[in-house]
Amino acid sequence: MEALIHLDTHVVVWLYAGDAERLGPVRGRLAASRLAVSPMVVLELQYLHEIGRVTEAGEPVISDLIHRYGLELSEVPFSRVAHSALGMNWTRDPFDRLIAAQAAVENVPLLTRDASILQSFPLAVWP
């Protein structure tokens, strides 16, 4: 069975856009893994849409990736994720904190190119 890997928000944006250049280093890992996201990714995408940083709202992006790639939306209870996030004092970004906590609760890698997450979160990977 394929290993599960969580995707950070920017990876989701690149996957949705088909950005082959940015995804090039991780193409093999994406193809060989079951892909999942924290529900916080949906919320962050919505926020980015509302402030004009991305063109699509969160739910249509995730829905498209579910259909195209079998993307999974994590169903771990929020109380467990929030409890895990309490100890992640390496960031003040609530999105990063909860997205990383979701991966931590499931004990799976988080695919991210975010330097801060890569430096501070042991399950963060690139490529």
C-alpha positions as CSV (number, residue, x, y, z in Angstrom):
1,M,0.0,0.0,0.0
2,E,1.2,3.5,-0.8
3,A,2.5,5.6,2.1
4,L,0.4,8.6,3.2
5,I,1.8,12.1,2.9
6,H,0.3,15.4,3.9
7,L,0.6,18.4,1.6
8,D,1.3,22.0,2.7
9,T,-0.9,24.7,1.2
10,H,1.6,25.9,-1.3
11,V,2.1,22.4,-2.6
12,V,-1.7,22.1,-3.0
13,V,-1.7,25.4,-5.0
14,W,1.1,24.1,-7.3
15,L,-0.6,20.8,-7.8
16,Y,-3.9,22.4,-8.7
17,A,-2.1,24.8,-11.1
18,G,-0.1,22.0,-12.7
19,D,3.1,23.8,-11.9
20,A,5.6,21.2,-13.2
21,E,8.7,23.4,-12.5
22,R,8.0,23.8,-8.8
23,L,6.8,20.2,-8.3
24,G,9.6,18.7,-10.4
25,P,11.7,17.7,-7.4
26,V,8.8,15.9,-5.7
27,R,7.0,14.5,-8.7
28,G,8.1,10.9,-7.9
29,R,7.1,11.2,-4.2
30,L,3.7,12.6,-5.2
31,A,3.1,9.7,-7.6
32,A,4.1,7.1,-5.1
33,S,2.1,8.4,-2.2
34,R,-1.5,8.7,-1.0
35,L,-2.0,12.4,-0.7
36,A,-3.8,14.1,2.2
37,V,-4.4,17.5,3.6
38,S,-5.5,19.0,6.9
39,P,-8.9,20.8,6.8
40,M,-6.8,23.8,7.8
41,V,-5.4,23.8,4.2
42,V,-8.9,24.4,2.9
43,L,-9.3,27.3,5.3
44,E,-6.0,28.8,4.4
45,L,-6.8,28.5,0.7
46,Q,-10.1,30.4,1.4
47,Y,-8.2,33.1,3.3
48,L,-5.7,33.5,0.4
49,H,-8.6,33.7,-2.0
50,E,-10.3,36.4,0.0
51,I,-7.1,38.5,0.1
52,G,-6.5,38.0,-3.6
53,R,-3.4,35.8,-3.4
54,V,-5.0,32.9,-5.2
55,T,-7.8,32.9,-7.8
56,E,-9.8,30.0,-6.6
57,A,-11.6,29.4,-3.2
58,G,-10.6,26.5,-1.0
59,E,-13.4,24.1,-1.5
60,P,-13.3,24.0,-5.3
61,V,-9.5,23.5,-5.3
62,I,-9.7,20.6,-2.8
63,S,-12.7,19.1,-4.6
64,D,-10.8,19.1,-7.9
65,L,-7.8,17.5,-6.4
66,I,-9.9,14.8,-4.7
67,H,-11.3,13.9,-8.2
68,R,-8.0,14.2,-10.1
69,Y,-5.6,12.7,-7.6
70,G,-7.6,10.9,-4.9
71,L,-6.6,13.6,-2.4
72,E,-7.9,12.8,1.1
73,L,-9.1,15.2,3.6
74,S,-7.9,14.2,7.1
75,E,-10.6,13.4,9.6
76,V,-8.6,13.4,12.8
77,P,-10.6,15.2,15.5
78,F,-9.7,18.8,15.8
79,S,-9.2,18.4,19.6
80,R,-6.3,16.1,19.0
81,V,-4.8,18.4,16.4
82,A,-5.1,21.4,18.6
83,H,-3.6,19.6,21.5
84,S,-0.6,18.6,19.3
85,A,-0.2,22.2,18.1
86,L,0.2,23.5,21.7
87,G,3.8,22.4,21.7
88,M,4.7,23.8,18.3
89,N,6.0,27.2,19.5
90,W,8.4,27.5,16.6
91,T,5.9,29.5,14.6
92,R,3.2,32.1,15.3
93,D,1.4,31.3,12.0
94,P,-1.8,29.5,13.0
95,F,-2.1,27.8,9.6
96,D,1.4,26.4,9.7
97,R,1.0,25.3,13.3
98,L,-2.2,23.4,12.7
99,I,-1.2,21.9,9.4
100,A,2.0,20.5,10.9
101,A,0.1,19.3,14.0
102,Q,-2.3,17.4,11.8
103,A,0.7,15.6,10.2
104,A,2.2,15.0,13.6
105,V,-1.0,13.4,15.0
106,E,-1.1,11.0,12.0
107,N,2.7,10.6,12.2
108,V,3.2,11.1,8.5
109,P,5.5,13.4,6.5
110,L,4.4,16.9,5.6
111,L,5.6,17.8,2.1
112,T,6.6,21.5,2.2
113,R,9.1,23.9,0.8
114,D,8.7,26.3,3.7
115,A,12.1,26.8,5.2
116,S,10.8,27.5,8.7
117,I,8.8,24.3,8.8
118,L,11.6,22.3,7.3
119,Q,14.0,23.5,9.9
120,S,11.7,23.1,12.9
121,F,9.3,20.2,12.2
122,P,10.9,16.7,12.1
123,L,8.3,15.2,9.8
124,A,8.7,18.0,7.2
125,V,10.2,16.9,3.9
126,W,11.4,18.4,0.6
127,P,12.0,16.7,-1.8
